[in-house]
Amino acid sequence: MSSQLITNIAQLVAVPPGPVSGDTFSHPPIIESAALLIENGTIAWLGKQQDAPTLTDAAETIDAKGGTVVPGLIDCHTHVVHAGSRENEFVQRIQGASYIEILEAGGGIKNSVRMLREATEDDLVAQARPRIERMMQWGVTTLEAKSGYGLSHEDELKTLRAIKRLNDDLSIEIVGTYLGAHTIPPEFDGKPDAYLDRMLDRDFLQTIVDEGLAEFADVFCERGAFNLDQARRFLETCKDAGLTPKIHSEQITRTGATKMAAQLGAISADHLEFVNDEDIAALQQSGTIPVVLPGCSFFLGSPPAPARRLIDAGLPVALATDLNPGSCTVEPLPLIMSMACTMLKMTPLEALVACTANAAAALGRADKIGAIAVGHRADVLILDMPNVNQWAYRVGVNGVARTIKN
């Protein structure tokens, strides 16, 4: 048996298994002067250090040096596998162009499509690896990665296979999502339904499932992409093939996609900048996790999602980076936590729960990761800071002293 005892913990934030809402969301249990026992890669005991179990001489003792221990972070919405960059559009937006204007002029996602189609699978792996390694250094132990810049059978499979290779090669769990309905590629311009027919081909979807390339299917329901009926058709067909629905909803305009996500039993509805009370009520009646992406609002200078209203409505809000080449190039998830505090008026502890237990729920893994609980996987961070408040307060400072994965 492999055993590790983490001692000298100033604060152990015992985030419970997700989804977490209500008072526990704002006030997760904190144990002062704590210890944590790991056995065979799972959490076996936690409590006051004075009550720690006696170990054999073979057990390893890890000194937290008066730091804080929290669950490993989970980034539940990323486009980390992409080709090239779009800094020219960044400058265009500074000079007054909107995201939609750039997209409708043939830029935006379509620029990324062109660059990804020119790249090989090896190119995609080589470009994404350092991004993911930097994210790991900031405490991310699990992340989701979407396709969606290929928009053809060949290029979507190329992306998803690159994601699977990265998962196999790196000491982090990477969960694949098929985002075949990200936008309409040039060869199907003006023919969105014909494009969806192509990307919903049964044999193609079966290949994704059979090779274990994705667990989820996602669609961008928005002006300039896919309307509500098209998004519903895409998600329902993918669901029938074995891919659990997710959705980009209410990012730039209100489309009604959040209500649809709740009706379809989507595991998450992401963005939510323009949700209203009707959408919030639909989420309250569902198990769909609301995922908020403040880095996108920061990067685009657009209004952020009403996270406080979602939290006060008793919803288990999650946070993620939305790392992508067009609307948010932010890699560190702790920086997103700081943005959540300053832009969304979430407390540091709420931001932590949103990036752990609730992010795990948005990936269907709340029973395994995202919590400090007996029987959960030992994905644990030791911070060189005495509390979580200081972690969010010291914006842009990497507080992760040690990451333990499994």
C-alpha positions in Angstrom: 0.0 0.0 0.0 1.2 3.5 -0.9 0.6 6.1 1.8 1.3 9.8 2.0 0.4 12.0 5.0 0.3 15.7 4.4 1.0 17.5 7.7 1.4 21.1 8.9 -1.6 22.4 6.9 -2.7 25.8 8.1 -6.1 25.5 6.4 -7.6 22.4 4.7 -10.5 23.5 2.6 -12.7 20.4 2.6 -14.8 21.1 -0.4 -17.6 18.5 -0.5 -18.5 16.5 -3.6 -20.4 18.6 -6.2 -22.7 20.0 -7.2 -22.5 22.4 -4.4 -24.9 25.3 -3.9 -26.5 27.4 -1.1 -24.7 28.1 2.1 -22.1 25.4 1.5 -21.1 27.0 -1.8 -20.2 30.2 0.1 -18.9 28.5 3.2 -17.2 25.1 2.5 -15.8 23.4 5.6 -12.4 24.5 6.7 -10.2 22.6 9.1 -7.4 24.5 10.8 -4.1 22.9 11.8 -5.0 19.9 9.7 -3.6 16.7 8.1 -4.7 14.6 5.1 -4.0 11.0 4.5 -3.7 9.5 1.0 -3.7 5.8 0.4 -3.3 4.2 -3.1 -4.1 7.4 -4.8 -7.3 8.2 -2.9 -8.2 10.3 0.1 -8.4 8.0 3.1 -8.7 10.4 6.1 -8.7 14.1 6.9 -9.0 16.0 10.1 -7.0 17.8 12.8 -3.3 17.1 12.8 -3.4 16.0 16.4 -5.9 13.2 15.4 -3.9 11.9 12.4 -3.5 8.2 12.2 -0.2 6.5 13.1 1.6 5.3 9.9 4.1 2.7 9.1 7.7 3.6 8.5 7.1 3.1 4.7 4.6 6.0 4.5 5.7 9.3 3.1 5.2 12.5 5.1 4.7 15.7 3.1 5.2 18.9 5.0 2.7 21.6 3.8 4.8 24.2 5.6 1.9 26.1 7.0 0.2 26.4 3.6 -3.3 25.8 2.5 -4.6 22.5 0.9 -7.4 22.5 -1.6 -8.7 20.1 -4.3 -6.9 20.1 -7.7 -8.5 22.7 -10.0 -10.7 21.6 -12.9 -11.0 23.6 -16.1 -14.3 22.5 -17.5 -14.5 24.6 -20.7 -11.5 25.1 -23.0 -10.5 25.2 -26.6 -6.9 24.5 -25.7 -6.1 22.5 -28.8 -6.0 25.0 -31.7 -3.5 26.2 -34.3 -1.9 29.6 -34.6 -3.1 32.8 -33.0 -5.3 35.8 -33.8 -3.6 38.8 -32.3 -4.6 40.9 -35.3 -8.2 40.6 -34.2 -7.3 41.6 -30.7 -6.0 44.9 -32.1 -9.1 45.2 -34.3 -11.4 45.0 -31.2 -9.2 47.6 -29.4 -9.9 49.8 -32.4 -13.7 49.3 -32.2 -14.6 46.2 -34.1 -17.0 43.8 -32.4 -16.6 40.0 -32.1 -19.6 39.5 -34.4 -18.4 42.1 -36.9 -15.1 40.3 -37.2 -16.9 36.9 -37.5 -19.3 38.1 -40.2 -16.4 39.6 -42.2 -14.9 36.1 -42.5 -12.5 36.3 -39.5 -12.9 35.0 -36.0 -13.5 31.2 -35.7 -13.1 30.9 -39.5 -9.5 32.1 -39.2 -8.8 29.4 -36.7 -10.5 26.9 -39.0 -8.1 27.8 -41.8 -5.0 27.5 -39.6 -6.1 24.2 -38.0 -6.8 22.6 -41.4 -3.3 23.5 -42.5 -1.8 21.9 -39.4 -1.0 18.2 -38.8 -2.1 16.2 -35.8 1.6 16.4 -34.6 1.5 20.2 -35.0 -1.6 20.4 -32.8 -0.1 18.2 -30.1 3.2 20.3 -30.2 1.3 23.6 -30.0 -1.1 22.5 -27.2 1.4 20.7 -25.0 3.1 23.8 -23.6 -0.2 25.5 -23.0 -1.4 22.5 -21.0 1.8 22.2 -19.1 1.5 25.9 -18.0 -2.1 25.2 -16.9 -0.8 22.3 -14.9 1.8 24.5 -13.2 -1.1 26.7 -12.0 -2.8 23.8 -10.3 -5.2 22.3 -13.0 -5.4 18.5 -12.6 -8.3 17.9 -15.0 -9.4 19.9 -18.1 -12.0 19.6 -20.8 -10.8 20.2 -24.4 -13.1 20.9 -27.4 -12.7 20.3 -31.1 -14.6 22.8 -33.3 -11.9 24.4 -35.4 -11.8 21.6 -38.0 -15.4 21.6 -39.2 -14.9 18.6 -41.4 -14.8 14.9 -40.7 -11.0 14.7 -41.2 -10.1 17.8 -39.2 -12.5 17.2 -36.3 -11.1 13.7 -35.9 -7.5 15.1 -36.2 -8.3 17.5 -33.3 -10.0 14.9 -31.1 -7.1 12.4 -31.7 -4.6 15.1 -30.7 -6.6 15.6 -27.5 -6.5 11.9 -26.8 -2.8 11.8 -27.4 -2.2 14.6 -25.0 -4.3 12.9 -22.4 -2.3 9.7 -22.8 1.1 11.6 -22.7 0.6 14.1 -19.8 -0.1 13.6 -16.1 -3.4 15.3 -16.3 -6.9 14.1 -17.3 -8.1 15.7 -20.5 -11.8 15.1 -21.4 -12.7 15.5 -25.0 -15.8 17.3 -26.4 -17.0 17.2 -30.0 -17.8 20.8 -31.0 -18.7 20.0 -34.6 -21.3 22.8 -34.6 -19.0 25.7 -33.8 -19.7 27.7 -36.9 -20.4 27.1 -40.6 -17.2 26.5 -42.7 -16.7 28.3 -46.0 -17.6 25.4 -48.2 -21.1 25.3 -46.6 -21.6 29.1 -46.5 -25.4 29.8 -46.5 -26.1 26.0 -46.0 -26.1 25.4 -42.3 -28.5 22.5 -42.4 -26.5 20.7 -45.1 -23.4 21.2 -43.0 -25.2 19.7 -39.9 -26.3 16.7 -42.0 -22.6 16.1 -42.8 -21.4 16.5 -39.2 -24.2 14.3 -37.8 -23.4 11.4 -40.1 -24.0 8.3 -38.0 -20.8 6.5 -39.0 -18.8 9.5 -38.2 -20.3 9.9 -34.8 -19.8 6.2 -34.2 -16.1 6.6 -34.9 -15.9 9.3 -32.3 -17.6 7.1 -29.7 -15.8 3.9 -30.7 -12.3 5.4 -30.4 -13.2 7.1 -27.1 -12.4 10.5 -28.5 -15.2 12.5 -26.8 -17.7 12.2 -24.0 -19.6 15.3 -24.8 -21.1 17.2 -27.8 -21.3 21.0 -27.8 -22.8 23.6 -30.1 -22.4 27.4 -30.5 -26.0 28.7 -30.5 -25.7 32.3 -31.5 -26.2 34.8 -34.3 -23.6 34.0 -37.0 -23.5 30.3 -36.0 -26.5 28.1 -35.3 -30.1 28.9 -34.4 -32.1 27.2 -31.6 -33.7 24.6 -33.9 -30.4 23.7 -35.5 -28.7 23.5 -32.1 -31.4 21.2 -30.8 -31.1 18.9 -33.8 -27.3 18.7 -33.3 -27.4 17.9 -29.6 -30.3 15.4 -29.8 -28.6 13.5 -32.6 -25.3 13.5 -30.7 -27.0 12.4 -27.6 -28.6 9.4 -29.4 -25.1 8.5 -30.5 -23.8 8.5 -26.9 -22.4 12.0 -26.5 -23.7 14.0 -23.6 -24.9 17.5 -24.5 -23.2 20.8 -23.5 -24.0 24.1 -25.0 -22.6 27.6 -25.6 -25.6 29.7 -24.6 -26.6 33.4 -24.3 -23.0 34.6 -24.9 -23.6 37.6 -27.2 -27.4 37.6 -27.5 -30.2 35.8 -25.8 -31.2 32.9 -27.9 -33.2 30.6 -25.5 -30.4 28.1 -25.6 -30.2 27.8 -21.8 -33.9 26.8 -21.5 -33.3 24.2 -24.2 -30.2 22.9 -22.4 -32.3 22.4 -19.3 -35.0 20.6 -21.4 -32.5 18.3 -23.0 -30.8 17.5 -19.8 -27.5 19.0 -20.9 -24.8 18.5 -18.4 -23.8 22.2 -18.6 -24.9 25.5 -20.1 -21.8 27.7 -20.6 -21.3 31.5 -20.9 -24.7 32.8 -19.8 -23.9 36.5 -20.2 -27.4 37.3 -21.3 -29.6 35.0 -19.2 -32.8 36.3 -17.8 -35.1 35.2 -14.9 -36.9 32.7 -17.1 -33.6 31.0 -18.0 -32.5 31.0 -14.3 -35.9 29.4 -13.4 -35.3 26.7 -16.0 -31.9 25.9 -14.6 -33.3 25.6 -11.1 -35.6 22.9 -12.3 -32.8 21.0 -14.0 -29.5 19.3 -13.2 -27.7 21.4 -15.8 -24.6 23.1 -14.3 -24.2 26.9 -15.2 -20.6 27.5 -16.3 -19.5 31.2 -16.2 -16.5 32.4 -18.2 -15.4 35.9 -16.9 -12.1 35.7 -18.9 -14.1 36.1 -22.1 -15.8 39.2 -20.8 -12.5 40.6 -19.6 -10.9 39.8 -23.0 -13.7 41.2 -25.2 -14.7 44.0 -22.9 -18.3 42.7 -22.9 -20.8 42.4 -20.0 -20.1 39.4 -17.7 -22.6 36.8 -16.7 -24.8 37.6 -13.7 -23.0 35.1 -11.5 -24.3 36.6 -8.2 -27.9 36.2 -9.4 -27.2 32.6 -10.3 -25.6 31.9 -7.0 -28.4 33.6 -5.0 -30.9 31.5 -6.9 -29.3 28.5 -5.4 -27.5 27.3 -8.5 -24.2 25.4 -8.4 -22.1 27.8 -10.5 -18.9 26.6 -12.1 -16.0 28.7 -13.5 -13.6 27.9 -16.4 -11.1 29.8 -18.6 -12.7 29.3 -22.0 -9.0 29.3 -23.2 -9.2 29.9 -27.0 -7.3 31.9 -29.6 -10.1 34.4 -30.3 -12.1 35.5 -27.2 -9.9 34.6 -24.3 -6.2 33.6 -24.2 -6.1 33.4 -20.4 -4.4 30.1 -19.3 -4.2 30.3 -15.5 -7.4 29.2 -13.8 -6.5 31.0 -10.6 -6.4 34.2 -12.6 -10.0 33.5 -13.6 -10.8 33.0 -9.9 -9.4 36.5 -9.2 -11.6 37.9 -12.1 -14.6 36.2 -10.6 -13.9 38.0 -7.3 -13.4 41.5 -8.9 -15.8 41.3 -11.8 -18.6 38.9 -10.6 -18.4 39.7 -6.9 -17.8 36.1 -5.9 -15.8 35.4 -2.8 -12.5 33.5 -3.1 -14.1 30.5 -1.5 -17.0 30.6 -3.9 -14.6 30.8 -6.8 -12.7 27.8 -5.4 -15.8 25.7 -5.2 -16.8 26.8 -8.7 -13.4 25.6 -10.0 -13.5 22.3 -8.2 -16.7 20.5 -7.1 -19.0 22.3 -9.5 -16.6 22.1 -12.4 -16.3 18.3 -11.7 -20.1 18.2 -11.9 -20.0 20.0 -15.3 -17.8 17.1 -16.5 -19.8 14.3 -14.9 -17.1 13.5 -12.4 -18.3 14.9 -9.1 -18.2 11.4 -7.5 -14.5 11.1 -8.3 -12.8 14.5 -8.3 -13.2 18.1 -7.2 -13.6 17.5 -3.5 -11.6 16.8 -0.3 -13.6 13.8 0.8 -12.8 10.2 1.8 -12.9 7.9 -1.2 -12.3 10.7 -3.7 -9.3 10.7 -6.0 -6.3 12.4 -4.4 -6.0 15.4 -6.8 -4.7 17.9 -4.3 -2.9 21.2 -4.3 -0.6 22.5 -1.6 -0.5 26.3 -1.7 2.3 28.4 -0.2 -0.3 30.8 1.2 -2.1 30.6 4.5 -5.6 30.8 3.1 -7.6 30.9 -0.1 -8.5 34.6 0.3 -4.8 35.5 -0.2 -4.6 33.2 -3.2 -7.2 35.2 -5.1 -6.0 38.5 -3.6 -2.5 38.1 -5.0 -3.6 38.5 -8.6 -1.3 36.8 -11.1 0.9 35.2 -8.5 1.2 31.4 -8.7 0.5 30.1 -5.2 0.8 26.4 -6.1 3.8 24.9 -4.2 3.0 21.3 -5.0 0.4 19.4 -7.1 -0.5 15.8 -6.3 -2.4 13.9 -9.0 -3.9 10.6 -8.1 
